[in-house]
């Protein structure tokens, strides 16, 4: 029982630390805030290519999280980067990866693409 409580406590501490670290490195934007700034930024969809093809925010470039480490040089450090994925989890992870590599002006869409009500482009 004591071991289980220690493990649970460690998980809670880790979650709290991760939450505050995340808030410090990437700004979470509502759809309205995101919409107001993404045209002046690098708009990156970090979902996989099949998800991107099924529908993406107009003007977004597809750099899947799985390829980000290899394709990071495609992004400029002197311009804001607006990230989104399906729900917000992968874009948070992408922001952490970018932050560790010197990118600082990072934003992501609260709730991800599934919450987006703006213009969408589909392939095909």
N, C-alpha and C positions, 0 to 999 in steps of 0.2 A: 504494500500500500504506500509506503514512504517513497519508494522508487517511482511509482506512478505519479505521485504528487510533484516530485522533483522534475520529472520529465514534462509534466503539464506546465509547471512554472517556467521551465526553460523555453518551451514553445511560446508561451505568452510573452515573455521578455523579448524573444526573437521577433515576434510579430510587431510588438510596439516599436522596437528599434528600427525595423524595416519600414514601418509606416512613417516615422519621422524622417528617416533618411530619404525616402521617396518624396516627401513633401518639400524637402530642401533642394533636391536636384531637378525636379520637373514640376511645372505648374499645370495643374489640372484645370481645364477650361470647360465651361458649359458650352452647349452648341452655339449660343449667341456670341459668346466671347471668341470661340474658335472661328466662327464664320467671319467675325470682324477682322481677324488678323491673318488668316491662312493664305490669302492671295499675295501677301507681301513676304511670304516665307517659303521655305522648302517643305512641301506637303508630301509626307511619306506614309504610305500604306504598308504596314509590316506583316500583313496577312500573306498566306501562300498564294501563288499565282492563280489557282483555280477559284479561290475566294474573291480575288481581285477581279478576275474576268466576269464573275457572276454579278458584279456591281461594285463601284467605287466612287468616291467623291470626285467630282469633276476637277481635273487638273492634278490629281495625285499621281505620284510615281510609286511603283511597286518595288520595294526592297524588303523581301521577307525577312523576318527575324532570323530564320535559319541561315540566311546569306549575309546578314549585316556585318559580321566581322570581316568578311572578304570584300565587301563592297563599300565599307565606311568611307574610303577615299573619294567616293562620288559626292559626298556631302561637304558643304563649306562650313567652316567654323565661324565665319564672320557674318552669317545670316541666321535668323531664327529657324528652328526646325519644329514643325508641327507633325506630330505622330498620331496615328490611330490604328486600331486593329478591330476585331469583332466586338470585344467587350471591354477592353482597357487593360487587360492583364499583360498581353504581349507588348503593347506600346510602353507600358511601365518598365518592362524588362529591357526593351530597346533603349529607353532613356538612360537606364543605369549603365548599360554597355557604352553608350555614347559619352556619358559623363566621365566614365573611367578613362576615356580616350581623349579628353580635353574639350569636348563640346559642352557649352554652357547655356545657351539660349534655347531651352527645351520646353515644349508644351505637349500635352496630349489631351485627347477628346474624352471627356467624362462619359462613361457608358459605352464608348466605342461606336462603331459603324451601325450597330443594331439600333442605336438611339437617334441616328442622323435622320433628319427630315428634309434636308436640302436636296439640291440637284445631284443626281446619280448618273453615272455613265456605265453602260454594260458593253462588253465585247460581243461581237457577232451580231 
